[in-house]
Amino acid sequence: MRRRTFLGAAVGAAALPWVARAQDATDGQYGIAVTGKPALPPGFTAFPYANPDAPKGGAVTFSEVGGFDSFNPFIIRGTPAAGVSYLWDTLLRPSSDEAAVAYGLLAKSVEVTPNHDRVTFTLHPEARFRDGAPVTAADVAWSFATFCAKGQPYFQQYYAAVSSVDVLGAGRVAFHLKDGAARELPLILGQLSVLSEAWWKGRDFSAPLIEAPNGSGPYAVETVALNRSITYRRRPDYWAKDLPVCRGFFNFDRITFEYFGDPSVAMEAFKAGEIDFRDENISKNWATGYNFPAVQKGLVRKEVFPDQLPTGMQGYGMNTRRPVFQDSRVRQAVAMAFDFEWTNKTLFYGSYARTLSYFSNSGLASSGLPTGAELALLEPYRDHLPPDLFTKPFTLPVSDGSGNDRPALMAALHVLQEAGWTVKNRKLVNAAGQPLAFEILLNDPNFERVTLPYAQDLKKLGIDVTVRVIDPSQYQLRMDNFDFDMTVVLIPESDSPGNEQRDNWTSAASKLTGSNNLMGVSNPIVDALVEKVIAAPDTASLQAACHALDRVLLWGWFVVPQWHLGSYRLAFWDVFGHPPKPMRAGFDIDSWWIDADLARQTNTQRHHSNAV
């Protein structure tokens, strides 16, 4: 389930000039915008997409697949529980209706020096952890240092341009920035989850945590059964419940996540009324799986919530650390063999669009041929880039949807032959007689129906392909250690990409255990273009840098691009109310509430409804 607010750790922000509006300390709010100004004025009382009078109460249950063994989502070890970020607040809270804009949560005001060498946060004096202790600047500094020293690798990438942190008093903390620090860094620092230094004293931060921690967030852990379920209880004493950024949010008294070993079992639990809400990401389910009696009786609703967010890249990622994928021509041929048109028509009911950019569904996506500022960025590397990058628009084969895409397979075979592979006894072998073989590793059985036909097409080329599904915890361990040949990757993007690009693409990240550079991209040209993205001084420069980076990645053939969808498909038992105003992010489950009248009508029938 794609929840924008359930995971509140550091997020990628932006690489544009931003405006920090430091309000008077008595205002109790402020905003940071990457471009222009925040849409909401000083003194706003609530986000416009929230209902500040939303009723509190009731309980909601979501489903998860797999298991969990930790309450620490900030480290590489262990599998954190769903919803664990409800336990901590961040310095800022992002707006779900504005691009790269955030407003004060723990922080009451922010100050940034004109030369961009220091950002100072002033905390709300009322901010408290669950045990009543105040949230202090020392907690902020300790959290930052601990994440950098012991946290997931991406923290080091995000915060690399912070030279030092000063505690200026109980409620003020200053981050000193290095020369050339990315312009979005203050906004990224605002997404820092603040932990209690006192509570963690004597505990091993680098180990999975099985004890519910002391947090400052809107919920606390009520009950837990490791790998089975977890329930959070809304805190009536939550210190920030009346802040403008929190009014109308966190309305459920209890939130439960039930874990299932298989997605199909989770679906059956939803049909039986044991699960309240589904974010449906399987087109077949959406088209054919919701014809059970509860839907027909109106007890379960289906709604589509369009969003206006960049969709990034989803595809079959090829691990270039493996010898089989070190030749870009092999990667290109493997990508050419994927029949998207047949897949979309037969398996997805025509729901999706083909993804042709790492920055899809945004103005940062490359297209056509490089020109102007983009061409100027690429020109110094011309001798080290594929010639076609400068003379041909990037394209992928388009089939007739019949499932017999012989032209694409013949073209892919030609590329493989150019790379030195020949067919012997219906198998592709190299000059040493070694077969071309690899494994596609999955953690979701639902993806087999897409992957098995693709594997059959690859076998027609003479490639020895196997498909394997493993449990999520084992899968995560293998991803952290880059122990795979090919797998499905999802690389999200924001409206204004920044520091997170280092973790996605750079040579340094390719060597960091647990980084997001799953494909092992290690290319000095990519490294240089990533820095151009991060340092872009204006919108035009950012677009040129992203276009150039996008084009180099596409022509590197690191991924077999799949598809994207610009909306959320939600199914839920008819017990909820939600704000009617559309929002840029599509929906925010934390702004929903239990409608007592609807719940009374629905719940009298739901458990008696035939869910077959």
N, C-alpha and C positions, 0 to 999 in steps of 0.2 A: 504494500500500500504506500503510495507516494504522499507522505505527509510533510507539508512545508514546516510545520511548527513542532513536530514531535522530536526532531533532532536539532538541538540548539547549539551544537559545538560550532567552531569557527567555520565560516563559509566564505567562498570566493566572492569578492566584491567588485572592484572596478579599477580602471587605470586611467582615469580622466581627471582634469582639475575638478575639485569638489569644493563646496561651500560649507563651512562649519558655522552654524549659527549658535553662538554661545549666549544663551539667554541669561538674564539676571538670575542669580542663585535662588531667588525666592519664587521664580516662575515654576520650578519643579518639572520642567520639560525643555527639550531642545530638539533640533533635527540636524542631520547631516545629509547632504545631497551630493551625489557625484557630479552632476551637471545642474546648472541653474540653482534653484532654491527648493527646499522642501515644499510640498503643496499645502501642508497644514500650517496655519499661522501660530505664533505664540499664543498660549492660552487655550488651544483646542481642548475639547473635553473628552473626545473619543475618536477612534478611527471611524471614518464615514461608512465603512463596510461592516461595521459591528453594530449590534443592538445594545446600547448601554443599559437598557432596562430588561435584558434577557433574564428570564427566571433561572434561579439556581435549583439544583436538585436532580434526582434520578440517577440512573446508572447506565453505562453503555459497555458493550463487550465487542472487541475486535478480535480478528484471528491473525495468527502468525504461523509460518511454516518453519520447522526446525526446532531449535531449543536455545537456551541461554544459560550462562553460568557465572555472570558477573554484573555488578552495578557500576563498573568503571568503563565508560565508553571512550576514554581518552588514551588508552594504551593499546598496544598491538595484541597482547595476550588476552585470551578469553573471548566469549561472545556476549556482548552486553544485552540486557533486557530491553525489549521494545518499550518506548515511552520514558526511558530513564532520564532524558533531558528535562522532563517535568520537574525534576528535583532541584535544579539550579537555575538561577537567573543569570543573564548576561548584562554587560554594561549598557548595551543598546538593544532595542527591539526593532527588527526590520519591518517595513510596511509591506503588506501583501498587495498593495494597489499602486505602488510607485517603484520605478526601476532604480535600484541602488540607493535607497533612502532608508534611514533608520532614525528612531527617536529614543529618548532617554528611558532607561529602565532602572538599573542599579545606579547609573550615573545621572546626576541632576543637571550637570552642565559640562561642556567641553570647551577647551581653548586650544587653538593651534597657532603656532607662531607664523608670522608672514613668510619666513624663509623655509618653513616646513621642516624644522629640525626638532620640534618637540610638540607632543600632544598631551594635554593634561585633563584628566577626568576628576570631577568633584562628585562624590557619592552623596546619595540621599542619606541624611543622618538617621532616618527612620528604618533604613534597610536592615533586616534581621535574618539570621539563620533560624532554622526550626527550633533550636534549643534556646532561642532568645538572645544569643550573642550578636552584637552588631557586625555587619559586613564592613570591613575596614580596608584602607588602602594597602595595608600589609598583606591582607588576604589576596588582593588583586596581584600584587607583586609576586607573592609566593606561587599563586596559580600559574602565572605566566612563566616563571622560572622552572616550575615543575613540569609543565607541558613541554617546554623546550628540551629539558634534560631527560625526561622519562616517557614523554608522550609519543603518540604516533608520528611517523616521519613527516607528515605534512605540516606539523606545527613548526618544525625547523625551517621549512620552505617559506611558510607564511610570514614568520617573524624574523627572518634572517637580517632584515634591514633595521632592526631595533638594536641600538648600541648599548643601552643601559636603561634601568628603571629606577626612579627615585620616589621614595615615600615622603611626601611633603607634609605629613600630618595624618591624623586618624582618618580623614575623609578625602584626601587629595593624593593623586598618584600621577607621575609624569613619565612618559615614555620618550626617550631621546632617540632620534632617527638619524641614520647615517646619510651622508651626502648621496643624492640620487635615489633616495628611497621612493618606492612607488607611491603615487599620489593617493591611491586608495587605502594606504596602510592605516590611517586613523579609523576608517570605517571597519576594516578587518579587526583591529584591536577592540573595537566596540562589540564584536561578537564573542569576546572572551567569556567563557563560563567561569564564574568566580566560586572557588571552593573554600572551605574553612580550614585554614592552616592548623588551628588548634585541634580540630577533630582528627585530622590526618596524622598528627604527631604520634610516632610509634607504630604506624601502619606502613606496610610496604606498598607504595603507590604503583610499582611496576607489576604487581601481582593481581590476578583477578580478584574482585571484591565480592564477597558473598553476604556481607553485612550491609543493611540499608544505611546509606550515608546521611550525614547532617547537611541539608541543603537549604537554599533560600527561596526555592521555587513554589509554585502554586499547589503542588501535590506532594504527598508523602507516601511511602510504601505502607500498605495496610497488611496484605498477606502475600506470601510468595511460596511457590513450589518450583524449585529449579527445574528448568527444561519443560515445565508443564503449564504454569500460569503465573500471572502477577497482577495484583490489584493495587491501584493507587487511590488514595482518599484525598479529596479536596480539603485544603487547609482553611478553615474559617478565619484563622488568625494570620493569613498571608499578608505580609506587610504592604504589598503593592496592589492589593485588590481594587483600590480606588484611584490608582494612577490613570491618566488618560489612555495610555497604551494597553491597559489591562481591563478597562471597563467593557463589559459585554463578552469577555472571554472566560475560559475555564469554568464553564457552567455546570458540568456534570459532577455530582457528588462523588461518584466512583467511576473509575475507568479500569477495565480488565482486559488483559491480552491473554487469550487462550492459544496454546501452541498445539499444532497438529503435525504429524509426520508426513503428510501428503496434501497437496493443494485440493485434490478432489474430496478428501475427507473434510477439509475446511469448508468447501462449498456445501456439502451435505449438512454440516452443522448450521450453516446459515439458513438453508432451506427449512431445517427443523426448528428454527427460531432460537437457537442457542447463541448465535452471533447476530449482532444488530446491523452491521454496516460492512459493505464491501466496495473497495475501489477495484473495479474489474479491468484487468489488463490482458484478458484473453478474448479475442474477437469471437471465436467460436462460442464461448460461454455466453457472451453478450447477445449473440444472434439467436442461439438455440437453447441456452441453459436456463432461461428464466420463464419457462412456460408452466411452472408448477402452480398448484391451486392458490397459494397465498398471493401470487402476482395477479392471477385472474380475478381474485376477490378484492384486489386493491389494498391488501395488507402490506405488500411489499411494493415499493416504488422504484422505478428506473428513471434516472435523470442524467442528462449530459451537461457538463459544465465546461464551456469553452474557456481556454486560457490564452494569454498573449505572451507566453514565455518562450525564449529560445529552447529548442529541443535537443541541441547537442548531437552526439553521435552514438548510435547503438549499432553493434555489428559483431561479427565473429573476429575477435582479436587474435592475431598470430604472434606467437612469442619468438622474437628474433634472436633470443638467446639460444634457441634450438638450431642445430645445423640445417634442418630441413627448411627453415624459413629465413635463412640468412641471405638468400638471393631474392632480390625484389621481383625478378621475373617469375619466380615460383609463386610468390604472393599475388602478383597480378593475375596469373592464370587461375589460381584458386578463387579469386574474387570474381573473375569473369564467368565462372561456372555456376554461380548462384542465380537461379531463375526466380527473380522477384515477382514478375508478373503472374506466373503460375501460382506461386505461394500466396500472393495477395488475393487472387481471384478464388482459389480453391479452399484455402485455409482461413483467410481473414475476411471473406465476404466483401472484398474491395474497400476495406476500411482505411487503409494506410496510403501514405505517399512515400516514395523512395527517398532515402536520405542521400544527398550528394555533397554534403559539407559537414565539417566538424562544428560549424556554427549555424546549423540549419535553422530555418524559420526566423532568421534575423538578418539585418543589414550587414552583418559582419561576415556573411558567407561569400566566398569567392565565386565568380562566374565568368564565362567568356574567356578572354585572354588577358594577361596582366598588362596594365597600362598605367601611366602617370606615376604617382607616388609609390604604388605597389611595385611596378616594374623597376623603379629606381632602387627599391630595397633588394630586389632579387638579382639585379644586374651584376653586382660584384661576385655572385656565386654561379654565374651562368655555366662556367666550365665544369662545375661539380654537380649540376642538376640535370635531370633528364631533358634532352632537347625538346621533347614533345610538350613539356611544361610551358614553353614560350610560344608554341605554334599551334597547339590543339586545346580546345576546351576540354576539361575533364568530363568524361562520360562513362557510363556503364552500359553493357548490352541490354537491349529492350527486346523481349521475346513476344510471341503472339499469345502467350498464356496457355498454349496447348499442352505443355509439359514435355515437349520434344524440341528443345532449343538446340538443334544440331549446329546451326551457324556459330553460336557462342562457344559451344564445346570445341568445334574445329579451330576457332580462333585461339582458344585457350591452349589447345594442344600445340599449335604452331609456336606460341610463346614458350611453352615448355621445351620444345625441340631446340629453339634458339638458346635456351639455358643449358643444353647438353643432355637432356633426358630423351631416351628412346623407348619405344614400345617393344617388348619381347615377351611372348607368351601372354599377351594382354595385360602386362604389367609394365609400368614406367620404371626404368632403371637408369642409373648414371653410368659413367664410363667404367667405374669399378664394379658394376653389376649390382649395386645396392638399390633396393626398391625405394620408391618415393612413398613414405608412409607416415601417418600421424594420427593422433587421437583428438577427438573433440570432447572436451570435458564439460559437463553440465551439472547444475545443482537443482534443477527444476524438471521433473518428468514431463511437464507440459511442453517443454521446448523440444522434446523428442519428435513430435509430429512435424515440426519445421525442419529439424536437423537431419532426420533419417532420409527424406527425399533428397536433400542437398548432398548427403553422403553418397547416395546412389548415383547422382550425376558425376560426382568426383570419381567414383569407381569406374564409370564409363570411360574416363580418361586414362584409366590404369593406375590410379592412386589407391593405395591400400589404406582406407579410412575406417576407424572404429569410433563408435559413439558410446560414451560412458556417463552414467548419472550417479553422483555420490551425494551423501547427506551434507547439509549446509555447513556444519561445523568443520568437517573434513575438507570441504571445498574451500572455506575461508583460509584454513591453514595452508593449503596448496597455493592459493592466490598470493598470500603474504610472502611465500617463499618462491614464487614464480615457477612452480612445479607443474607445468602444463604445456601442451603444444598449441592448442586452439581452444578458446572459450568465448562465451558471449560477454561482451564488455559494454558498459554504459558510461559515457563520458559527458556529464551534464555541462552546460555553459550558462553564464549569466549574460545580462545585457552589456556588461562592460568587463571583459575578462581581465584578470590581473595575476597576482602572485600564485594562484593555484595552477597556472600553466607550467610553472617550474616542476611541480610534483607530477604533472601529467606527462611531460615530454622531455625533460632535460637528461643529459648524460649522467649528471650526479644522481638524479632520482632513480635512474635505471639500476643503480647499484645499492639503493636503500631498501632493505627488507620492509615490506608492507607499503611501499609507495604506490601511487596510482599509475605509474608508468609500467603497466602490465606487459605491453608489447616490447619493452626493452629498447625503446627508441634512444639511440645514442649517436647524435649527429651534430657537429659543430654549427652547421647552418641553422638547424632547428633551435639550438641553444641561443644563437644570436638573435633569431627572430622572436623568441620568447621574451628576451630582454627588451626588444623594441616594443612589444605589446605592453609590457609592464610600465615602461618609461614614457609611453605615448602622452604628449602634452595636451592634446586636444582631440575632438571627435574624429576629424579627418585623418589624423595620424594613427589613431587607434584602428580605424577601418582599414587603412592601407596595411598596417602591420598584421592585423588578423587575416586579411585576404591573402597576404604573402605566406603566413604560417599555415593557413588552411590549405593552400595550393601545394606547398611542399609536402605536407602530411599526406594529402590525397595521392600525389604522385609517388609517394614512398610505399603505397600499398600495404599499410600496416593492419588494415581492417577490411573485412568484407562488409560494406555498408548494408544495413538492413532497412528500417522504416521508422516513421514517426507519426504521431497523432497529436493534434493541437487541442486536445480536450480531455476531460476526465469523465469516465463512465462509472457512475455511482449507483449502487443498488442498496436499499436500506428499508428496514421495517418502518412503517409509517408512524413513528413515535416522535420524530424530530421537528423542530422549528429551526429555520436558518434565515439570516438576513436576505432580503430580496435583491439587494443591489449587487449586480455582477462585479467581480473584482478581477484585476489583472492576473492574479495567480490561479484563477479558476474557482477555488474554494478554500476555506480554512476551517477545518473541523473544530478547532478550538473556539470558533464563534457560534457554533450550533448549540442547541439546548433541547431538553426534553419538553415537549408540549404535553402538558398533563391531560388535556381532553383527548388528544389524538392517542396518547399512550393508553388511556383507559379503554377506548374503543378497540384499539388494535390488540392489546394484550388479553382481552377477554376471548379473543378468537385464535391468536397466533399459535398457541400450543395445542389447540384442538384441530388446527388446519391440517389437511392431508398434504404432507410435504413430499410425497413421492413424485 
